[in-house]
């Protein structure tokens, strides 16, 4: 039945049908073949992969949680393309941080499709994304992968899963500086972060910091941008839109 479904999809693609039309046809044919009468009640179906290589139908009454998948899709501009992931691995092969990630982006998307909520949010993958957008540019399905990583980080923070890496603390310090001065202050950012994360291991950096200071390669004081009040209003509005306090 799977081979027949794939052949049908390839046939429809050859005739110029869109993926959404193909999905609807596959669902309709599956429902027509489903022996719902023998089960006593009809069972709803939902296509979670509509591409030609991985098309299959998952019953919505299976005991899996797709709340996170739907949340990611709904909260990411263009996120609906995530349902069309081909699992080709282009994203993971393009990512400069893939070796440091628990799971490549491809694995994360597969886990989302499988309803593995905790495993996805507990992964360090979104936090190691460097926002280079290389994966997004190369994705054959035009999935906004980098934006999805941002969405996953926001959800992880709201769910209280922020002790995965030190990245959240670093990011929070950065944001606090931007809110206060309108720009990042590199020396203050590094100092605050390292004083709260194993400070004794950084003692050996003292001589390097002194050399940088003597060569005027280190700015020790922050500077505030003009119209900081205007930036504060923008950030306040953005937080309201994003549902943040």
GICOR-V659338 format. One record per residue. N is the residue number from 1. RES is the residue in one letter. PHI is phi in radians with two decimals (999 if undefined). Layout:
n,res,phi
N,RES,PHI
N,RES,PHI
This chain:
n,res,phi
1,X,999
2,X,-1.15
3,X,-1.09
4,X,-1.09
5,X,-1.11
6,X,-1.12
7,X,-1.06
8,X,-1.10
9,X,-1.13
10,X,-1.08
11,X,-1.12
12,X,-1.19
13,X,-1.12
14,X,-1.13
15,X,-1.53
16,X,1.63
17,X,-1.23
18,X,-1.33
19,X,-1.11
20,X,-1.16
21,X,-1.14
22,X,-1.10
23,X,-1.04
24,X,-1.09
25,X,-1.19
26,X,-1.13
27,X,-1.10
28,X,-1.08
29,X,-1.18
30,X,-1.18
31,X,-1.12
32,X,-1.17
33,X,-1.47
34,X,-1.16
35,X,-1.41
36,X,-1.16
37,X,-1.15
38,X,-1.29
39,X,-1.58
40,X,1.62
41,X,-2.37
42,X,-1.31
43,X,-2.03
44,X,-1.29
45,X,-2.22
46,X,-2.51
47,X,-1.46
48,X,-1.87
49,X,-2.33
50,X,-1.96
51,X,-1.53
52,X,-1.22
53,X,-1.58
54,X,-2.21
55,X,-1.15
56,X,-2.77
57,X,-1.99
58,X,-2.02
59,X,-1.31
60,X,-1.25
61,X,-1.62
62,X,-1.15
63,X,-1.47
64,X,-2.28
65,X,-1.88
66,X,-1.82
67,X,-1.07
68,X,-1.18
69,X,-1.01
70,X,-1.13
71,X,-1.16
72,X,-1.11
73,X,-1.07
74,X,-1.29
75,X,-1.73
76,X,-2.04
77,X,-0.99
78,X,1.33
79,X,-1.17
80,X,-1.08
81,X,-1.14
82,X,-1.02
83,X,-1.18
84,X,-1.80
85,X,-1.00
86,X,-1.52
87,X,1.01
88,X,-1.39
89,X,1.50
90,X,-1.06
91,X,-1.11
92,X,-1.16
93,X,-1.23
94,X,-1.63
95,X,-1.31
96,X,-1.26
97,X,-1.86
98,X,-1.00
99,X,-1.14
100,X,-1.62
101,X,-1.52
102,X,-1.07
103,X,-2.45
104,X,-1.23
105,X,-0.93
106,X,-1.05
107,X,-1.12
108,X,-1.05
109,X,-1.16
110,X,-1.13
111,X,-1.17
112,X,-1.10
113,X,-1.12
114,X,-1.58
115,X,1.36
116,X,-1.55
117,X,-1.06
118,X,-1.10
119,X,-1.09
120,X,-1.21
121,X,-1.23
122,X,-1.47
123,X,-1.36
124,X,-1.53
125,X,-0.93
126,X,-1.07
127,X,-1.32
128,X,-1.66
129,X,-1.16
130,X,-1.72
131,X,1.01
132,X,-1.45
133,X,1.15
134,X,-1.12
135,X,-1.13
136,X,-1.12
137,X,-1.13
138,X,-1.58
139,X,-1.10
140,X,-1.21
141,X,-1.76
142,X,1.00
143,X,-1.38
144,X,-1.34
145,X,-1.07
146,X,-1.08
147,X,-1.16
148,X,-1.14
149,X,-1.11
150,X,-1.09
151,X,-1.08
152,X,-1.10
153,X,-1.15
154,X,-1.10
155,X,-1.16
156,X,-1.08
157,X,-1.15
158,X,-1.12
159,X,-1.50
160,X,1.41
161,X,-1.71
162,X,-2.03
163,X,-1.73
164,X,-1.25
165,X,-2.44
166,X,-1.41
167,X,-1.04
168,X,-1.13
169,X,-1.09
170,X,-1.10
171,X,-1.11
172,X,-1.11
173,X,-1.10
174,X,-1.05
175,X,-1.11
176,X,-1.07
177,X,-1.16
178,X,-1.11
179,X,-1.14
180,X,-1.48
181,X,-1.98
182,X,1.54
183,X,-2.73
184,X,-1.32
185,X,-2.10
186,X,-1.00
187,X,-1.11
188,X,-1.16
189,X,-1.09
190,X,-1.16
191,X,-1.12
192,X,-1.08
193,X,-1.15
194,X,-1.28
195,X,-1.20
196,X,-1.82
197,X,-2.30
198,X,0.92
199,X,-1.10
200,X,-1.14
201,X,-1.28
202,X,-1.74
203,X,-1.03
204,X,-1.15
205,X,-1.41
206,X,-1.00
207,X,-1.13
208,X,-1.14
209,X,-1.09
210,X,-1.15
211,X,-1.12
212,X,-1.13
213,X,-1.16
214,X,-1.13
215,X,-1.58
216,X,1.02
217,X,-1.77
218,X,-2.37
219,X,-1.61
220,X,-1.65
221,X,-2.23
222,X,-1.35
223,X,-2.27
224,X,-1.67
225,X,-1.31
226,X,-1.30
227,X,0.97
228,X,-1.11
229,X,-1.11
230,X,-1.12
231,X,-1.13
232,X,-1.07
233,X,-1.15
234,X,-1.11
235,X,-1.14
236,X,-1.11
237,X,-1.14
238,X,-1.11
239,X,-1.15
240,X,-1.13
241,X,-1.11
242,X,-1.44
243,X,1.29
244,X,-1.80
245,X,-1.51
